[in-house]
Amino acid sequence: MPKASELKQGSAVEINGEPYAVKTIEVRNPTSRGASTLYKIRFAHMKTKQKLDETFKGDDFLKEADCSRVMVQYSYQDGEEYHFMNSETYDQYSLNAADLEGQIAYLTEGLEGIVMLLLDDSALGIELPTTITMEIVETPPAMKGASATNRTKPAKLNTGLEIQVPEYIQTGEIIKVNSDTGKFMSRA
């Protein structure tokens, strides 16, 4: 049983006996003392795609949805469809862009470590690995002596995602990105 603070995009939980997938998580830190952190989470029903907004405290427990999880590898995109392959059985699964809302920018060809959520052998969604290795395709030039400062600059990655990176990072470098927060972690 995961806590609300442990949920990430793509996680599957059961609410009122129905399976839902986490689409977006908004963290709210109240300013008053003793107040607990609130997690405003938007869910999508796994079968009907109906949206549901709920707010939880960080230590609220949620029940995991009764769906199977298999390790898959991202293969390719065909129009609005994204195709994945089971790492063990080589079964093919596809999801459309709406099912992958907010996760498409992290999909690189051959990406492994993705968990596919299956309900009755039909693909419902994915859980991305926390750390994803990506290449910087465009960023302003590195500044001399910038390694001692904590300033950042924008960088465009090979999937089109734009993030902030330290000033010493250059175009062509391979970096690690946190898929939960969308932030730079380190060089790869």
Secondary structure, DSSP 8 states (H G I E B T S, - for coil): --BGGG--TT-EEEETTEEEEEEEEEEE--SSTT---EEEEEEEETTT--EEEEEEETT-B-EE-S-EEEEEEEEEEETTEEEEEETTT--EEEEETTTTTTTGGG--TT---EEEEEETTEEEEEE--SEEEEEEEE-----TTGGGS--EEEEEETTS-EEEEETT--TT-EEEEETTTTEEEEE-
